[in-house]
Amino acid sequence: MIEHLDLKNFAAFNSLRIDFSPKINVIIGENSTGKTHLLKAAYGLCAGAPLYNKKPDTSDDELEAALTTKLLRLFMPLDDKLGKMHHQGASEQASLSARFSQHQKIAVTFFKNSKALAVQNRVNYRQYKDEAVFIPTKEVLSFMKGFNSLYEKYELSFDQTYQDICFLLDLPAVRKETLHEKSDWAMKEIKGICGGSFVFYGGGKVTFKTENAEYSANSMAEGFRKAGMLSRLLETGAIKPGVSGPLFWDEPETNLNPKLMKLLVQIMLELSRNGQQIIMATHDYTLLKWLDLLMDKGKDDHVRFHTLYRDENDVVTVDTVEDYRSITPNAIADTFNDLTKQQVNKTMGGLGK
């Protein structure tokens, strides 16, 4: 679990600190305020977990090299250079730091001409073993087959979150007796609303199976494929409440049928109630309102809203609130209200004729 993130002179951020809820975090803001950059920066700093899980004796030099590669593959800067991620106009070094739930810390820095990150502060980072999951904006079931091989060999126009998720989706399913009860519940709910299940044969081959037939995954609606990704991550144990690291999800609403939105929010709330930290970025009013309506204080639900916006000096700033109605500025709700006013004015104008 990640508790807070500090970014200085990095990407869109001059100086930004964000404190995360251990349950659900929602990042909102207009385009170009850095929502995806924030998610990727936090996810990148979680990369020590899989590294140390695979090789406990990883050296500091190997850690710096691995974090450098991770950051470059996540952000894909021009010419593949760290300096291109340095905040424009800043003269001091860029820094990224994070603190995790068991007091583990990691801080890295780089200059405009740096070829690698420098680890400046590492406290118990080797003990951070909870592997994070990042669900990117696009679904991947339609192009999984052969993707990982292509990604390793060629320069594709996909950042590494797509390769990471393809690896996780292709893992074998966990034994039924080890499946978390809420994961099992969520998978059944997704199967019910989709009318069937996605079947993973390995090597990226995915189909969709109903009681009577089997189809290519590509023939299914994109919203169903997105829900199928979540179901599979639960099935493999990549997401396991109380065990797995943070779930980062960039725009879960993309191409999702509004009918699926309520179920998605219900699943996220149930997972968070059982120890799964969720950090998402969204532009969707429906998702925000379902969170607002379905939260249950009696079940100790907690959703923290983080609004990114540019101040009068064009500096990206964050405001954090605990209540949806307190979000200011709220570009999503403001746009929805403008639409409602336009509709009312149009209707009243029609009645006056």
Sequence and secondary structure as in RCSB ss.txt:
>XXXX:A:sequence
MIEHLDLKNFAAFNSLRIDFSPKINVIIGENSTGKTHLLKAAYGLCAGAPLYNKKPDTSDDELEAALTTKLLRLF
MPLDDKLGKMHHQGASEQASLSARFSQHQKIAVTFFKNSKALAVQNRVNYRQYKDEAVFIPTKEVLSFMKGFNSL
YEKYELSFDQTYQDICFLLDLPAVRKETLHEKSDWAMKEIKGICGGSFVFYGGGKVTFKTENAEYSANSMAEGFR
KAGMLSRLLETGAIKPGVSGPLFWDEPETNLNPKLMKLLVQIMLELSRNGQQIIMATHDYTLLKWLDLLMDKGKD
DHVRFHTLYRDENDVVTVDTVEDYRSITPNAIADTFNDLTKQQVNKTMGGLGK
>XXXX:A:secstr
 EEEEEEEEETTEEEEEEE  SSEEEEEE TTS HHHHHHHHHHHTTHHHHHHH TT  HHHHHHHHHHHHHHHH
  GGG GGGGB TT  S EEEEEEETTS EEEEEE TT SS EEEEEESGGG     EEE SS  TTT TTHHHH
HHHS  SS HHHHHHHHHHTS    GGGS HHHHHHHHHHHHHHTSEEEEEETTEEEEE SS EEEGGGS HHHH
HHHHHHHHHHHTSS TTTS  EEEE TTTT  HHHHHHHHHHHHHHHHTT  EEEE   HHHHHHHHHH  GGGT
  EEEEEEEE TTS EEEEEESSGGG SS HHHHHHHHHHHHHHHHHHHHHT 
